[in-house]
Structure formats: C-alpha cells, structure tokens
Amino acid sequence: MPEKKKILVADDESLNYLFYSEIIDLDYFELIYVDNGNDAIKKVYEMGNDISLVLMDLKMPELDGFSATKEIRKFNATIPIIAQTAYAYKEDYDNAIAAGCNDYISKPIHKKELLSKIFSFLPQNS
C-alpha cells in the first residue's frame, strides 16, 4: 500500500475535524489537526512537503485563514490549499483566491464535493 498522504485540517471547530475523519478514507489519508492559523503556518513549515494538502477554515481565532494562507505562501508556493467557510459570499471566495488558496468550499460541507476537490489535487493513483 502506498504511503498515506497527509492532509492538514485547520479549523477552530473540532467537530468539523471529526466530520472530516468520518468522510475521508483514512486508509489512504492521514489527517493532522490544528485549531488556528498560527499553528497551521507552523505545521506546514515544520512538515514541509510531508503535508500534501491543507483544508483551511477562513474564520479562526488568533489568525484567520486568509492571513495564514498568505504567510504559508511566503515559504511554500505549491501546497494545495482549499479554503472552507460557513460564509458563502462571492467576496470570501475572491479574498480566499487572492490570499493564495487554490480552491474554495462552503459549509455545510458535502462529502462528494469535498472528495472531488481533494482528488483534483491528490489523484488516487499517485
């Protein structure tokens, strides 16, 4: 079996992390959880290319996902970052893409849509 790809989940709501752990196949992916933007930056910096993708909540305490993404992009321009938010405004989408996110998904998260986005960046056969 190939090595599991690591997905960083940055979300201040631990229930969202539990939800992701239920819908993402843990036979193929390992989830890593942080609850704020500062910790997301640290984790991506520390783990480098070991993290394959980031699910970044845009509204978090300490440092929001917009700012965290901008900081991550200063040292890692290639890691796929999918913004996630409960606010489905076009302005949030535009700001997330401008901050450096590769894609965007609004809450409530739908399993099929999330998995489609993840697999668009992390094909199952690689």
C-alpha positions, 0 to 999 in steps of 0.5 A: 500500500502506498504511503498515506498522504497527509492532509492538514485540517485547520479549523477552530471547530473540532467537530468539523475535524471529526466530520472530516475523519468520518468522510475521508478514507483514512486508509489512504489519508492521514489527517493532522489537526490544528485549531488556528492559523498560527499553528497551521503556518507552523505545521506546514513549515515544520512538515514541509512537503510531508503535508500534501494538502491543507483544508483551511477554515477562513474564520479562526481565532488568533489568525484567520485563514486568509492571513495564514494562507498568505504567510504559508505562501511566503515559504511554500508556493505549491501546497494545495490549499482549499479554503472552507467557510460557513460564509458563502459570499462571492467576496470570501471566495475572491479574498480566499483566491487572492490570499493564495488558496487554490480552491474554495468550499462552503459549509455545510460541507458535502462529502462528494464535493469535498472528495472531488476537490481533494482528488483534483489535487491528490489523484488516487493513483499517485 
